[in-house]
Amino acid sequence: MRMKTFRAPSQTEAYALIKADLGEDAVILSNKMVSDNGSKCCEIVAAIDEIQQTEAKEPTRDIIIDDALKESVGWKHEWGQIKGHLMALLKPQMNLQSLSPRQQLAMEYLEREGVDNDVLLNVFYKLRDNSNLSILRVLEKMASVKPLGADTWNRKMHAFAGPHGSGKTSALIRTALREKAKNQDMSICLVAADGNKGKGRLVLKHYTELSGLAYRELITHEDVAELRREAGKFDMIFIDLPGMSVNNKLEDWLLAHGMEGWNDLAIHLVLNPYYSSEQYQVFAERYKSSKLASVIWTKLDEACTFGAILNMACSSGLPVSALSYGSGLKNSITPATKEMLWRMLFMRQLPGCEN
């Protein structure tokens, strides 16, 4: 077995070095953050069994299939295209004339709002046999909410995850400020866990100083252990997780930092309502985790349609916990309610504009 130590500014870069040097079969023996000339970097010890590497595998049917799937380019995209063709064949069976006029109008509106065909078909089949059934009765079973706040969540730690530019850092600060405004005696800590995001750390630190909140950084394993030790001092802890780029997954990041066993941790996926359907599928896979507990929708004031909120609720099964809008950090995020969802979807009315 050949072992080698790799150092790089980030975990992603370290993995790239391992892949280039030792190949796909390398085994990770250790993964930690260390100090190198005053700067923190990722140190990974990896190994490869050179004897096993040279052995020829028996070309069984399963191995051939596995190799073909690994080496095929864009097979997931191709399956998405096949699924689209199947939905196109099924859609003519969705005869809206079989519905009541009120139901037809609602279905046509949902389609214009960008609701996916598979969701529309699901709604149609439930309405078809009952002309008096309200479409909201159907949608309420397809999209759930769980308002984000200390009084509705029994978790102390709330981590905000999401793609770069989704507004997760702003959503985190807005949520923390809202909780502090509700209870001035509450002890809240903001944690910067994105070691490569200097601006995000500065923003978090700035608002902790202005608002009397605690601030911590979570980069090394020692930082993780220290946060666990002092967690009892705080009523709520909000963690700003790094965005996961190509070939990175949230599950791997949590495992590498020893956070997969934190029972008091809830992760909220922060998204905007104007990504493409393909992007939402990628994000769902990239941020999949047993800790993932809800979806927070941000930049709602920049959206033209809100069908993506219903699409994501149906595909992920996750409740919507908060809705964020506007450029300011105060009074620009609110715990979600079903009424807010339906007002946005059918009236394009943002929270706070009901009257």
N, C-alpha and C positions, 0 to 999 in steps of 0.2 A: 504493500500500500504506500502510495506517495502522498505526503501531506505538505501543505503550503499555506502560508499566512498572507492574506491580502488586506491592504489598507486603502481606503478611498474616502473622499469627503462625505459620501452618502452611502446608504445601504444599496441603493439601486446601482451605483457605479461599481461597488464592490462585487455585486452579483455578476455584473457584466464582465469584469475581469476574470472571475472564476469560470464563467461559461467559455470565454475565449481561450483560457489556458488549460483547463481540465475537462471541459466538455459538459454535456447534459447529465452525465452519470455521477458527477461529483457529489460527495456527501458533506453536509455542513456539520462540523464538529463543535464549533462555538461561534457566537455572534455577540459582540459587545462594542460599546462606544469607549474610546480611549482618548487620551490627550497626546498630541504630537506637536511639539514645538509651540505649545501654548494654545493650539487649536484642537477642537474635538473632531474626531473622525471615526469611521466605522471600521472595526477590525474583525475579520472573519477567517477562521481556520477551516479549510476544506481539504478533502482527501479523495483520492481515486484509486480503485483496485485495478492495477494495470494488468494483472493476470486475467481477471474477469473481463476486462475490457477487450482483451485479444481473443477470448473464446468465441467461437462461432455459435450463434443461436440456431437451434433447430427451427427451420422455417415452417412452423405450424400455422394453421389457419388463423388462430387468434393473434399470433405475432404479426402476421402479414396485415391483418385488419388494423391492429394498433398502429403499426408503422405508417400505414396509408393515411390514417386519421391525423397522426402527428405531422406528417409531411404535406398533407393537402393544404392548399392555400385558399382561405375564404370559404371553407365548407359551411361554417355557420351562416355566412352571408347567403350562400346558395340555398340553405334550408329556409332562410327567411323569405327568399324569393319564391320557393315552392309553396310555402305557407300562404304567401300573398296570392298566388295563383289559385290555390284551393279556396281561399276566402272569396275570390272573385267569382268562382263557380257557384259558391253557396249563396252569394248575395242576391242573385235573381229570385231565389226562393223566399226572400224577405219581402213579401208583398204587403206594402204598407196600407193598401186598400182594405185589407182584412182588419185593420185597427179602427178605432173610433177616430173622428176628426181631431179631437184633442190629443190623442196619443200620436197620431200621424205628425201633427205639428211639432210635438216635443221631439220625436225621432229625427225629423228633418233638421231641427235646430241642433241637436247633438252632433249630427254628421257635419254640419257647417262649422261646429266648434272644434273639429279635429278629433272626435272620439273614434277609436280604432274599430275596424269592421267586426272583429271578434267580440268586442264589447257590445256593439250595436246588435249583433245577432243574439247575444245572450239576453239583452233587454227585450228584443222583439219576441222571442219565444215565450217569455214570461207574460208579456202583454196580450199576446194573440188569443189566449183562451179566456180573457176577462176584459170586456170592453169598458168596464167601469173602474178598472184598476188604475190608480194614479201612477205615473212614471216615477214620482218621488218615492213611493213605497218600494219600488223595485231598486232604485239607486241607493236607498238607505242601507240595503243589505249588501251592496257591492262596495260601498265606500264608508269607512268608519273614521271616527275622530277620537283623539284622546288629548285634551288640552294640556299643553306643556306648562307646568308650574309646580311649585313645592307642595301645594295642597292636593294635587291630583296624581303625582308620581311619587312612589315610595323609594326611589333610588336617590342616593346622595350624589353620585357622579354622573354627569351628562357630557358625553363627548360628541362633538359636531364634526361630521365627515362629509366629504363631497368633492366634486371636481374643482380644479382651479378656476377661480372667477365666479363661482356660484354664490358667493357672499356669505360663506359659513362663519368667517371671523366677525363680520358685522352682525350676523344673526346671533352669535354667541354673546357679544357685548350687549346687544339690545335686550336679550333675554335676562342677562345678569342685572342690568340696570333696572329692568322692570321688576324683578324679584326684590331688589334692594329698595325700590320705591314703595313696594307693598309692605315691607317690613324692614325698617331701618336698623333693627337690632340683629338682623340675620348676618351671619358670618359667611362670606362668599369668597371663593378663591378662583382666579382665572389661571389656566395652565397653558403655556405655549409648548406644543409637542412637535411642531414642524421645525426641525433643525435647519432647514434650508431656506426658511422664509423670514428673512430679517425684518422686512417691513411689518409683517403680521405680528411679530414679537414686540416691536416698538409700539404698535397701536395698542396691543393688549396692555403693555406695561404703562402706557400713557393714561389709559382710562382707569386702571387700578389706582394710580396715584391721585387722579382727580376725584374718584368716587369713594375712596377709602376701602377698596377691596384688596385682598391679598393677591400676590403674583408669584407664580412658580414656573420653572422651565423643566420639561421632561424630555431629555435627550439620551442620557446614559442609563444603564441599569441601576446605578446608584441613585439617580433622580427618581426612578420608578419606586425603588424601595423606600426612599425618604417620603414621597408623597403618600404611600400607604401608611407609614408610621404616624404622620401628622394629620391624616384624614379626619380623625375624631375631633379636631379643633374647628372644623368647618361644618356649616349646615348644608351647603351646596358647593360642588366643585364642577366647574365648566372647563372642558379640555378641548383645545383647538387642534384637531388631528391634521396631518399632512394630506394633501391631495394625492391620490394614487394614480400614477402615470401608467403607460403601456407596460404590460408584463408584471405589474405590481398589484397585489390584492390586499384588502384590509385584513383578512384572516391571517395572512403571513406576517403583516406588520404587528398585529396584536400578539402573535405567538413569539416573534423575535424580541418583543419588549416585555414578555411575561405578563400580559394583561388579559389573556384569554380566560383566566380563572376568576376574574373580579366579578363577584355576584352582585355587587351594588353599582354596576356600571350599565348605563343605557346609552346606546349610540343612535344619533339622529342624522339621517341622510338629508343633506341640504341640496335642493335642486331648484332650477328655474323652469317655468312652464313653456319655454320656447325651444327646447332641444328637439331633435328629430327622434322618431320612434326607435331607430337603430341605436342612437346614443343612449337612450334610456335602457335598452337591453344590455348594452355594454356596462353602464353604471351599475345595474342590478347585479351583474356577475362580479364586477370588480369590488363592490362594497358589500358583498354577501357575508353575513356573520350571524352567529347565534345571539350576539349582543345588539344587533340592529333592531330598534324598537319602534321607530316612526319616521315619517318624512316631514321636513319643514320646507315650505315653498317660499322662495324669496323673489325679489324684483318683480312683484306682481303688477306694479304700475307700468312696467315696460312691455307687458304681454298684450297680444292682440286676441288670443283665444285661450281658453282654460280647459280644453278637453284632455290635455295631458295629465291633469290632476286625477281625473276619473280613470284614465288608462293605467296610470301607475298604481292606483289603489287596487284595481282589479288584478293586475299582474303580480304585484308584490304581496298583497294581503296586509300591508302595513297601514296603520292609521295615520291620518294627518294630525300633527300636533300643534303646529304654529304657522302663521301666515305673516309675511314680512313685505313691506312696501315703503316707498319713499326714500329720500336721501338722508334724512336725519337719523340719529341714533336713539332719540327719545320718542316714545309714543308712535313707533313705526313697526311694531311687531305685536301680535295678539294671539292668545291661545285660540286654536281653531274650534269652530262649532259647525254642525251640519248646515245650519241656516246660512252661514257665511259661504260655505261651499256652493250651495244651490244658487245663492244670489250672484256669485261670481260666474257660475256656469251658464245660468239662464238670463241674467240681467247685466253681466259684466260690471257688477258693482263691487268695488273693493271694500274690505272691512273698514269701519269708521265712516262710511258714506251711506249708511242705511236710511238716514233721515233726509 
